[in-house]
Amino acid sequence: MALVNIEKLIKRYPVGNGQFTALDDINLSFDKGEFCGLIGPSGSGKTTLLNIIGSLDTPSEGSATVIGSRIEDLSEKEAAKLRCEHMGFIFQTYNLLPVYTVYENVEFPLLLMKMTNEERKKKTLDALEWVGLTDKINSKPTQLSGGEGQRVSIARAMVKEPQLVLADEPTANLDAENSRNILDTMVRLNKELNTTFIFATHDEKVIRYLRRKILLVDGEVVKDENVNQTEEKK
Protein backbone atom coordinates (compact mmCIF):
# COMPACT_ATOMS: atom_id res chain seq x y z
CA MET A 1 0.00 0.00 0.00
CA ALA A 2 1.32 3.43 -0.96
CA LEU A 3 2.32 5.82 1.82
CA VAL A 4 0.67 8.69 -0.10
CA ASN A 5 -2.05 8.28 -2.71
CA ILE A 6 -3.52 11.22 -4.61
CA GLU A 7 -6.50 10.76 -6.93
CA LYS A 8 -8.15 13.31 -9.24
CA LEU A 9 -7.04 16.12 -6.94
CA ILE A 10 -8.09 19.67 -7.80
CA LYS A 11 -7.31 22.75 -5.74
CA ARG A 12 -8.99 26.07 -6.43
CA TYR A 13 -8.66 29.44 -4.68
CA PRO A 14 -11.07 32.38 -4.94
CA VAL A 15 -9.63 35.29 -6.92
CA GLY A 16 -11.83 38.36 -7.30
CA ASN A 17 -15.16 37.19 -8.67
CA GLY A 18 -13.71 33.96 -10.02
CA GLN A 19 -11.47 31.10 -9.05
CA PHE A 20 -7.86 30.20 -9.73
CA THR A 21 -7.04 26.52 -10.28
CA ALA A 22 -3.71 25.86 -8.57
CA LEU A 23 -3.80 22.08 -9.11
CA ASP A 24 -5.73 20.29 -11.85
CA ASP A 25 -6.48 16.55 -11.88
CA ILE A 26 -3.39 15.32 -10.00
CA ASN A 27 -2.93 11.55 -9.76
CA LEU A 28 0.19 10.42 -7.89
CA SER A 29 1.35 7.86 -5.36
CA PHE A 30 4.48 7.69 -3.20
CA ASP A 31 5.90 4.57 -1.60
CA LYS A 32 7.86 4.21 1.62
CA GLY A 33 11.53 5.09 1.28
CA GLU A 34 11.25 7.28 -1.81
CA PHE A 35 13.53 10.31 -2.30
CA CYS A 36 11.60 12.40 -4.77
CA GLY A 37 10.72 15.92 -5.74
CA LEU A 38 7.96 18.10 -7.12
CA ILE A 39 9.82 20.33 -9.54
CA GLY A 40 8.85 23.15 -11.85
CA PRO A 41 8.79 26.94 -12.10
CA SER A 42 7.38 29.27 -9.45
CA GLY A 43 3.59 29.18 -9.46
CA SER A 44 3.41 25.65 -10.85
CA GLY A 45 1.63 24.26 -7.76
CA LYS A 46 4.55 22.52 -6.01
CA THR A 47 4.08 24.09 -2.58
CA THR A 48 0.29 23.80 -2.78
CA LEU A 49 0.56 20.06 -3.39
CA LEU A 50 3.18 19.68 -0.65
CA ASN A 51 0.87 21.52 1.78
CA ILE A 52 -2.03 19.19 0.97
CA ILE A 53 0.15 16.11 1.46
CA GLY A 54 1.24 17.64 4.78
CA SER A 55 -2.40 18.20 5.84
CA LEU A 56 -1.83 21.96 5.98
CA ASP A 57 -4.43 22.43 3.23
CA THR A 58 -7.26 20.37 1.73
CA PRO A 59 -8.35 19.48 -1.82
CA SER A 60 -11.25 21.30 -3.47
CA GLU A 61 -12.08 18.04 -5.27
CA GLY A 62 -10.59 14.58 -5.35
CA SER A 63 -8.71 12.77 -2.64
CA ALA A 64 -5.35 12.75 -0.86
CA THR A 65 -4.72 9.74 1.39
CA VAL A 66 -1.61 10.09 3.54
CA ILE A 67 -0.43 7.35 5.91
CA GLY A 68 -3.91 5.85 5.91
CA SER A 69 -5.82 9.11 6.48
CA ARG A 70 -7.92 10.95 3.93
CA ILE A 71 -6.79 14.56 4.27
CA GLU A 72 -10.13 15.99 3.16
CA ASP A 73 -11.95 14.12 5.95
CA LEU A 74 -9.71 15.20 8.84
CA SER A 75 -10.66 17.76 11.46
CA GLU A 76 -8.00 20.34 12.36
CA LYS A 77 -7.23 18.34 15.50
CA GLU A 78 -6.91 15.08 13.57
CA ALA A 79 -4.69 16.73 10.94
CA ALA A 80 -2.45 18.13 13.69
CA LYS A 81 -2.21 14.65 15.24
CA LEU A 82 -1.21 13.15 11.87
CA ARG A 83 1.54 15.75 11.45
CA CYS A 84 2.72 15.39 15.03
CA GLU A 85 3.01 11.61 14.98
CA HIS A 86 4.08 10.80 11.43
CA MET A 87 5.56 13.80 9.57
CA GLY A 88 8.56 16.09 9.64
CA PHE A 89 8.84 19.44 7.86
CA ILE A 90 11.91 21.27 6.54
CA PHE A 91 11.55 24.86 5.25
CA GLN A 92 13.97 27.22 3.55
CA THR A 93 13.69 29.71 6.44
CA TYR A 94 14.53 27.06 9.10
CA ASN A 95 11.81 28.46 11.47
CA LEU A 96 13.94 27.90 14.57
CA LEU A 97 12.79 29.42 17.85
CA PRO A 98 15.39 32.14 18.57
CA VAL A 99 15.12 32.06 22.38
CA TYR A 100 15.67 28.30 22.53
CA THR A 101 18.98 26.45 22.32
CA VAL A 102 19.74 24.00 19.53
CA TYR A 103 18.87 21.14 21.89
CA GLU A 104 15.55 22.74 22.87
CA ASN A 105 14.61 23.43 19.24
CA VAL A 106 15.15 19.79 18.31
CA GLU A 107 13.42 18.50 21.43
CA PHE A 108 10.37 20.72 20.92
CA PRO A 109 8.29 18.34 18.70
CA LEU A 110 8.73 15.57 21.27
CA LEU A 111 7.08 17.68 23.99
CA LEU A 112 3.79 17.10 22.18
CA MET A 113 4.21 13.34 22.43
CA LYS A 114 3.83 10.97 25.34
CA MET A 115 7.33 9.93 26.40
CA THR A 116 9.61 10.15 29.41
CA ASN A 117 12.34 12.75 29.88
CA GLU A 118 14.96 10.08 29.25
CA GLU A 119 13.29 8.99 26.01
CA ARG A 120 13.16 12.60 24.82
CA LYS A 121 16.80 13.16 25.72
CA LYS A 122 17.96 10.06 23.85
CA LYS A 123 15.96 10.90 20.72
CA THR A 124 17.13 14.52 20.74
CA LEU A 125 20.80 13.61 21.12
CA ASP A 126 20.47 10.88 18.47
CA ALA A 127 18.98 13.40 16.02
CA LEU A 128 21.76 15.92 16.69
CA GLU A 129 24.34 13.19 16.19
CA TRP A 130 22.76 12.28 12.83
CA VAL A 131 23.39 15.82 11.58
CA GLY A 132 26.77 16.28 13.30
CA LEU A 133 25.79 19.02 15.76
CA THR A 134 26.31 17.49 19.19
CA ASP A 135 28.89 20.22 19.89
CA LYS A 136 26.25 22.93 19.35
CA ILE A 137 23.54 21.76 21.75
CA ASN A 138 23.76 24.87 23.95
CA SER A 139 24.07 27.39 21.10
CA LYS A 140 21.24 29.71 20.09
CA PRO A 141 20.10 29.94 16.43
CA THR A 142 21.72 33.38 16.06
CA GLN A 143 25.11 31.79 16.81
CA LEU A 144 24.83 29.30 13.93
CA SER A 145 25.83 29.52 10.29
CA GLY A 146 23.16 29.05 7.62
CA GLY A 147 24.22 25.47 7.02
CA GLU A 148 24.17 24.69 10.75
CA GLY A 149 20.73 26.26 11.12
CA GLN A 150 19.35 24.07 8.34
CA ARG A 151 20.96 20.99 9.91
CA VAL A 152 19.14 21.83 13.15
CA SER A 153 15.87 22.01 11.21
CA ILE A 154 16.63 18.59 9.70
CA ALA A 155 17.32 17.17 13.16
CA ARG A 156 14.03 18.66 14.38
CA ALA A 157 12.19 17.10 11.44
CA MET A 158 13.81 13.70 11.99
CA VAL A 159 13.74 13.52 15.79
CA LYS A 160 10.42 11.62 15.80
CA GLU A 161 11.76 9.25 13.11
CA PRO A 162 8.73 10.14 10.96
CA GLN A 163 7.49 8.08 8.06
CA LEU A 164 7.34 11.14 5.82
CA VAL A 165 9.46 14.31 5.55
CA LEU A 166 8.29 17.23 3.43
CA ALA A 167 10.93 19.76 2.38
CA ASP A 168 10.00 23.08 0.74
CA GLU A 169 13.02 24.67 -1.01
CA PRO A 170 15.35 23.52 1.82
CA THR A 171 18.56 24.75 0.17
CA ALA A 172 17.32 28.05 -1.27
CA ASN A 173 19.32 30.15 1.22
CA LEU A 174 22.49 28.04 1.18
CA ASP A 175 25.65 28.10 -0.89
CA ALA A 176 26.74 25.11 -2.98
CA GLU A 177 28.94 23.49 -0.29
CA ASN A 178 26.34 23.76 2.46
CA SER A 179 23.64 22.55 0.07
CA ARG A 180 25.69 19.48 -0.76
CA ASN A 181 26.29 18.71 2.93
CA ILE A 182 22.58 19.12 3.73
CA LEU A 183 21.49 16.92 0.83
CA ASP A 184 24.08 14.25 1.66
CA THR A 185 22.69 14.20 5.21
CA MET A 186 19.12 13.76 3.96
CA VAL A 187 20.14 11.00 1.54
CA ARG A 188 21.87 9.17 4.38
CA LEU A 189 18.85 9.48 6.70
CA ASN A 190 16.57 8.34 3.89
CA LYS A 191 18.66 5.18 3.49
CA GLU A 192 19.27 4.49 7.19
CA LEU A 193 15.72 5.12 8.42
CA ASN A 194 13.79 4.35 5.20
CA THR A 195 12.01 7.69 5.57
CA THR A 196 10.15 9.02 2.54
CA PHE A 197 11.36 12.47 1.45
CA ILE A 198 9.25 14.67 -0.84
CA PHE A 199 10.74 17.99 -1.94
CA ALA A 200 9.15 21.02 -3.56
CA THR A 201 11.96 22.74 -5.43
CA HIS A 202 13.25 24.35 -8.57
CA ASP A 203 16.84 24.32 -7.25
CA GLU A 204 19.16 22.37 -9.55
CA LYS A 205 21.35 21.48 -6.55
CA VAL A 206 18.42 19.51 -5.10
CA ILE A 207 17.16 18.12 -8.40
CA ARG A 208 20.50 16.37 -9.04
CA TYR A 209 19.95 14.29 -5.88
CA LEU A 210 16.39 13.14 -6.60
CA ARG A 211 15.63 9.54 -7.51
CA ARG A 212 12.22 10.51 -8.86
CA LYS A 213 11.25 13.79 -10.52
CA ILE A 214 7.67 14.97 -10.90
CA LEU A 215 7.41 18.01 -13.13
CA LEU A 216 4.48 20.35 -12.56
CA VAL A 217 3.54 23.11 -15.00
CA ASP A 218 0.50 25.33 -14.43
CA GLY A 219 -0.89 22.95 -11.80
CA GLU A 220 -0.63 19.80 -13.92
CA VAL A 221 1.78 16.86 -13.82
CA VAL A 222 3.52 16.85 -17.21
CA LYS A 223 6.28 14.33 -16.43
CA ASP A 224 6.91 11.70 -13.75
CA GLU A 225 10.18 9.81 -14.09
CA ASN A 226 12.53 7.68 -12.03
CA VAL A 227 16.17 8.59 -12.51
CA ASN A 228 19.58 7.16 -11.73
CA GLN A 229 20.57 9.40 -8.83
CA THR A 230 24.29 8.56 -9.14
CA GLU A 231 24.32 9.53 -12.79
CA GLU A 232 22.40 12.75 -12.11
CA LYS A 233 24.89 13.96 -9.50
CA LYS A 234 27.90 13.67 -11.83
C-alpha positions as a printed Julia matrix, in Angstrom:
234×3 Matrix{Float64}:
   0.0    0.0     0.0
   1.32   3.43   -0.96
   2.32   5.82    1.82
   0.67   8.69   -0.1
  -2.05   8.28   -2.71
  -3.52  11.22   -4.61
  -6.5   10.76   -6.93
  -8.15  13.31   -9.24
  -7.04  16.12   -6.94
  -8.09  19.67   -7.8
  -7.31  22.75   -5.74
  -8.99  26.07   -6.43
  -8.66  29.44   -4.68
 -11.07  32.38   -4.94
  -9.63  35.29   -6.92
 -11.83  38.36   -7.3
 -15.16  37.19   -8.67
 -13.71  33.96  -10.02
 -11.47  31.1    -9.05
  -7.86  30.2    -9.73
  -7.04  26.52  -10.28
  -3.71  25.86   -8.57
  -3.8   22.08   -9.11
  -5.73  20.29  -11.85
  -6.48  16.55  -11.88
  -3.39  15.32  -10.0
  -2.93  11.55   -9.76
   0.19  10.42   -7.89
   1.35   7.86   -5.36
   4.48   7.69   -3.2
   5.9    4.57   -1.6
   7.86   4.21    1.62
  11.53   5.09    1.28
  11.25   7.28   -1.81
  13.53  10.31   -2.3
  11.6   12.4    -4.77
  10.72  15.92   -5.74
   7.96  18.1    -7.12
   9.82  20.33   -9.54
   8.85  23.15  -11.85
   8.79  26.94  -12.1
   7.38  29.27   -9.45
   3.59  29.18   -9.46
   3.41  25.65  -10.85
   1.63  24.26   -7.76
   4.55  22.52   -6.01
   4.08  24.09   -2.58
   0.29  23.8    -2.78
   0.56  20.06   -3.39
   3.18  19.68   -0.65
   0.87  21.52    1.78
  -2.03  19.19    0.97
   0.15  16.11    1.46
   1.24  17.64    4.78
  -2.4   18.2     5.84
  -1.83  21.96    5.98
  -4.43  22.43    3.23
  -7.26  20.37    1.73
  -8.35  19.48   -1.82
 -11.25  21.3    -3.47
 -12.08  18.04   -5.27
 -10.59  14.58   -5.35
  -8.71  12.77   -2.64
  -5.35  12.75   -0.86
  -4.72   9.74    1.39
  -1.61  10.09    3.54
  -0.43   7.35    5.91
  -3.91   5.85    5.91
  -5.82   9.11    6.48
  -7.92  10.95    3.93
  -6.79  14.56    4.27
 -10.13  15.99    3.16
 -11.95  14.12    5.95
  -9.71  15.2     8.84
 -10.66  17.76   11.46
  -8.0   20.34   12.36
  -7.23  18.34   15.5
  -6.91  15.08   13.57
  -4.69  16.73   10.94
  -2.45  18.13   13.69
  -2.21  14.65   15.24
  -1.21  13.15   11.87
   1.54  15.75   11.45
   2.72  15.39   15.03
   3.01  11.61   14.98
   4.08  10.8    11.43
   5.56  13.8     9.57
   8.56  16.09    9.64
   8.84  19.44    7.86
  11.91  21.27    6.54
  11.55  24.86    5.25
  13.97  27.22    3.55
  13.69  29.71    6.44
  14.53  27.06    9.1
  11.81  28.46   11.47
  13.94  27.9    14.57
  12.79  29.42   17.85
  15.39  32.14   18.57
  15.12  32.06   22.38
  15.67  28.3    22.53
  18.98  26.45   22.32
  19.74  24.0    19.53
  18.87  21.14   21.89
  15.55  22.74   22.87
  14.61  23.43   19.24
  15.15  19.79   18.31
  13.42  18.5    21.43
  10.37  20.72   20.92
   8.29  18.34   18.7
   8.73  15.57   21.27
   7.08  17.68   23.99
   3.79  17.1    22.18
   4.21  13.34   22.43
   3.83  10.97   25.34
   7.33   9.93   26.4
   9.61  10.15   29.41
  12.34  12.75   29.88
  14.96  10.08   29.25
  13.29   8.99   26.01
  13.16  12.6    24.82
  16.8   13.16   25.72
  17.96  10.06   23.85
  15.96  10.9    20.72
  17.13  14.52   20.74
  20.8   13.61   21.12
  20.47  10.88   18.47
  18.98  13.4    16.02
  21.76  15.92   16.69
  24.34  13.19   16.19
  22.76  12.28   12.83
  23.39  15.82   11.58
  26.77  16.28   13.3
  25.79  19.02   15.76
  26.31  17.49   19.19
  28.89  20.22   19.89
  26.25  22.93   19.35
  23.54  21.76   21.75
  23.76  24.87   23.95
  24.07  27.39   21.1
  21.24  29.71   20.09
  20.1   29.94   16.43
  21.72  33.38   16.06
  25.11  31.79   16.81
  24.83  29.3    13.93
  25.83  29.52   10.29
  23.16  29.05    7.62
  24.22  25.47    7.02
  24.17  24.69   10.75
  20.73  26.26   11.12
  19.35  24.07    8.34
  20.96  20.99    9.91
  19.14  21.83   13.15
  15.87  22.01   11.21
  16.63  18.59    9.7
  17.32  17.17   13.16
  14.03  18.66   14.38
  12.19  17.1    11.44
  13.81  13.7    11.99
  13.74  13.52   15.79
  10.42  11.62   15.8
  11.76   9.25   13.11
   8.73  10.14   10.96
   7.49   8.08    8.06
   7.34  11.14    5.82
   9.46  14.31    5.55
   8.29  17.23    3.43
  10.93  19.76    2.38
  10.0   23.08    0.74
  13.02  24.67   -1.01
  15.35  23.52    1.82
  18.56  24.75    0.17
  17.32  28.05   -1.27
  19.32  30.15    1.22
  22.49  28.04    1.18
  25.65  28.1    -0.89
  26.74  25.11   -2.98
  28.94  23.49   -0.29
  26.34  23.76    2.46
  23.64  22.55    0.07
  25.69  19.48   -0.76
  26.29  18.71    2.93
  22.58  19.12    3.73
  21.49  16.92    0.83
  24.08  14.25    1.66
  22.69  14.2     5.21
  19.12  13.76    3.96
  20.14  11.0     1.54
  21.87   9.17    4.38
  18.85   9.48    6.7
  16.57   8.34    3.89
  18.66   5.18    3.49
  19.27   4.49    7.19
  15.72   5.12    8.42
  13.79   4.35    5.2
  12.01   7.69    5.57
  10.15   9.02    2.54
  11.36  12.47    1.45
   9.25  14.67   -0.84
  10.74  17.99   -1.94
   9.15  21.02   -3.56
  11.96  22.74   -5.43
  13.25  24.35   -8.57
  16.84  24.32   -7.25
  19.16  22.37   -9.55
  21.35  21.48   -6.55
  18.42  19.51   -5.1
  17.16  18.12   -8.4
  20.5   16.37   -9.04
  19.95  14.29   -5.88
  16.39  13.14   -6.6
  15.63   9.54   -7.51
  12.22  10.51   -8.86
  11.25  13.79  -10.52
   7.67  14.97  -10.9
   7.41  18.01  -13.13
   4.48  20.35  -12.56
   3.54  23.11  -15.0
   0.5   25.33  -14.43
  -0.89  22.95  -11.8
  -0.63  19.8   -13.92
   1.78  16.86  -13.82
   3.52  16.85  -17.21
   6.28  14.33  -16.43
   6.91  11.7   -13.75
  10.18   9.81  -14.09
  12.53   7.68  -12.03
  16.17   8.59  -12.51
  19.58   7.16  -11.73
  20.57   9.4    -8.83
  24.29   8.56   -9.14
  24.32   9.53  -12.79
  22.4   12.75  -12.11
  24.89  13.96   -9.5
  27.9   13.67  -11.83
